[in-house]
Amino acid sequence: MKHLDQQQIIAEDDRLAEVLADGTVFTTNPSVYDTWCRLNLNNFPFDSQECEVNIGSWVYTANETQITTNQSEIKLDGAGTLYEGNSEWEVTRIRAEIKASVEQGENFQEVWYYITLHRRASYYVFVLLVPTFIVTTLCIIGLFTPLDNFGNRSERIGEDRNFRLHDRIAVYVLAEIIVCCIGVLITIAIQMAHQRVNTRLLLPPSQKMRDKFPHSKPDKMGMRVLVTADGNRERSSIVDEIQRTLTEINEFLDRTKRRDEFLLYWVKVFDRFDVIFLVILQIANIILTIIALTVNF
């Protein structure tokens, strides 16, 4: 597989294999795979992307290893489906195809998975497209609308009698730009803080969080750090191999669940910060607008 990052659940020496009398060998490799693909953004934000994931063996030829897939089109609908998107992407189609290649006179097989993703464009529509359209529409209307009922045309701001109005508008626009700059700085600070607590697995210094996440330890600064890795385990006998393997899988799932709960907690915390600063800056925006319309500078 190319462009792939693999996180193994069970160490290679701890995997089990089943050998049948006819020479057939069954084995499993539970892992978490991260891959990436190139995006074509020509139709952003109404784009769909198709990512390719190819799996094959470059050690054993097609005569030695036969790669098969039980279905060429993977069903995404219905109960029990394991495929889902996220807040930005929706998985619309997954298909599989067996391909053959020739390298140095030897035949090899690969299974190619084509994953089609469709972007959820609602965020970009309401945050970027709609506001841009409204501002541009108001700008065009203001530029090409006559000044009065007699159809007179004149420069809107440069008239002597409008100098005072011009000053008011200039101060108002400057104040609004300052509010936007403050909002940008606060957003950057929140994003940096969120990134730091996620990458460093920091917990808030409170007893409630220590009780919620007992698997934690203090770092050099005294902050509680979530523990998601296991220490070294002693080797058990072959009789306990299956039980130990199942235990490792369960522990991996528990650690994954614990980390997801940790990340979800911080998402909720920073969501509250977003709402608080959203309300504060909107109130500041309304106050500035009222002052600009009612108070003389």
N, C-alpha and C positions, 0 to 999 in steps of 0.2 A: 504494500500500500504506500502511496506517495503522499507527501504533505500531511503526515499522520503523527499524532502523539498518543502513545498507549500508556494507560495506567493499569497495571496488573493488580487483580484482587488477590490471587494466590501465587506465591512464588513458584518459579519453574521446578524446583526440587520437590515441591509439595503437591504437584498435580497427580491425579490418578489416571491410570490407563487400564482399559479392559481389553484383553487379548483373547480372541476366540480360537477354536480348534482349527479353523480354516485359514488362520493367519490374519483375520480382520482385527484391526486395532481401533478402539473407540477412545477418544480423549476429549476433554473440554478445556477451554482457556477463558474463563470469565474475566473480562477486562472492560475498561471504559476507554473509548477511543475519541479523540478530538481531531478533527480534520478541517481544512479550509478549502475554499474554491474561489476562483476569480469571478468578480461581479461585473455585469454590463449595466451601467447606470444611465444609458441613453434615455430610458423611459421613466426615470425616477420622478416622483415616488410611486408611479403606477406600474412598477416593473415586476417581472417574474424571473427567477433565476433557476438554473439547472446545475446542480453540483454532481460531480462524478466521484465515485469511490470505487477503486479497483482493488481486488484482493486476488492474489495468486502466489504460486511458489516458483521461485527462480532457482531452486535446488533440484527439484524432481521434475522430469519431463512429463509430457502428456501421456506417454506410455507407462509411466510409473505412478502417476497421481491423476485421477479423474475428478475434475471439479464439476459439481452439479448444483442446481438450485431447484427447489420443489415448486416454485411458482415464478412466472415471469412478470406478473403484475401484482404487487402487494396491496391488499385491500386496506384502506384507511378508515372506512366507515364501520359502524357496528360496535357492539359492546366488547370490552376487553382489548381494544386496539392499543398498541404500545407506541404509536406515533402521534406526536402533537407538536404544535408550534410554540411561539411565545408571543409577547406583546407586539412584536414588530413583524414576525414572519408566521406564515401558515403553510403547513406541509400539505400540498395538494395531490402529489403523485409520487410513487416510488416504483420503479420497474428494474428488473434484473436481466442481464444478458451475458451469455457465455461467449468469450472471444478467444481466439487462438492466435499465437504469434510465433515467429520463427527467429531464433537467435543462434548464430554460429552453427547452423544446420540442425538444431534441435527444436522440437515443437513444445510449446508451453501453453498452458491454459490459464485464463483469468476470468473471474466473475466481476462484471461491472454493474454497479448500482447507480441509477440515475435518479436523483432526488430533486423534485421540482418544488420550489418555494415561491410563495406569492406574498409580496409586502403588503402589510396593512397600512393603507395610506391616510387614514382618517386624521392622525396626528399632524402630518405635514399639510393636509388640506386646511385644517382649521387654524393652525399656528402660522403657516407661511403663505399659502396661496390666497385664502380669503382675506386676511388683513392687507396683503399687498394689493389685491384687486380693489378693495374699498378705498385705500389711500390714493391709488392711481386714479380711480373714478372721481373722487372729490377734487383732486388736483386738476384734472381736465375740465371739470365743470367750473371750477373757480377761474381758470384761465380764459375760457371762451364764453362765459356768461356776460352779457352787457352790464355796465355799471349801474344804469338806471333804466326807467321805463322809456326814455327817449332814445335809447340805443346809443348813447354816447360811450366812447371807448377811451380809456385813459389808463396810465400805469397805476397799478393798485396801491402801491405803498409809497411811492416817491412824492406824492403831493404834499405841499407844505402843511395843509390843514390836518394831515394824517400823521404828522411826525410823532405826536404824543401817543397815538394809537400804535404806531410802529414801535416805539419804545416799550410799550406794554407787551406787545406780542413777542418782541425780542427777548425780554426778560422771562416771559412765560415759557418760550421754547427752550431757552437756556436751562431754566429750572427743571423742565421735563427731561432734558437730556441728562442732567445731573442725576435725577431719580433713576433713569435707565442705567447709567454707569454704576450707581450704587447697587442696583439689582444684579448687574453682571458680576461685580466683585463678590457679592454675597453668594451667588450661584457657584462661582469658581471655588470659593472657600468651602462650601458645602460638598461639592464634588471631590475636592482634595481630601477632606476629612472622611467622607464615605469610603474613598479608595483606600485610605490608610487603615481604617479600622477593619476593612475586609481583608487586606493583604497581611496585616499583622495579627488578625484574629483577636483584637482587643475587646475586653468586656468593660462596661461601665463600672466604676468603683462603688458598687452598692451590694448589700447583703442579699437583696432579692435576686440579682443576677447571678450571684455565686450559688444560690440555691437552685436556680433554673438551669445553670450550666455547671454542674459540680466537677466536670472534667476540665479543670483549668488550673493554671499555676501563675504566680507573679513573675513579671519580667524584671529587667534591670531598673525600670522606672517605677515599679510597684503596681503597674497595671496588671489586671488579670488577663491571661492569654489562654484562649481555648486550645485544648489538646485534642488533636485529630489523628495522631499517629500512635502506633503501639510500640512498646519496648520489645526487646529480644525475648523470645520464648524458648524454653527448653524443648528439645526434641522429644517426642513421645514415641512409643513403640508402634510397630506396624499395625498391631491390632486396633489402635486408636486412630489410625490414619483418616478413615472416613469421618469419624466424629470430629476430629480436629479441623478437617477441611470445611465441614459444615459450620463449625464454630467460627472459623476465619471469615467465611462468607457473611454470616450473621453479624459479626463484629464490624465488617466493612460497611454493611448496610446501616448499622447503628451509627457509625461515624459519619456516614454521608447524610443521614437524617439529622444528626446533631448539628452538622455544619449548615445544612439548609435552614434549620430553625434559627441558628445564629445569624445567618445572612438576612433572613426574613425579619428578625427583630430589628436590625439596624436599618432595613428599608423602612419599617414603620416609624422609627425614630426620626430619620431624615425627612420622611414625608410630612411629619408634624412641623419640622423647621420650614419646609417649603410652604405649607399653608400659612404659618405665622407671618413669614416675610411677604408672602403674596398679599395678605390682608393689610399689613403695615404699608407697603408701597402703594397699594391701590388707594388707601386712605390718603396718603400723601399726594397722590395724583389728583384725587377729587378736591382736596383742600387747595392745591395750587391752582386748579381750574377755577374754583369759586373766587379765590383772591384775584386772579387775572380778570375776571368778569365784573367784579364789584368794587375793588379797591384801586385808588389812584396811586401810581408810583411817583 
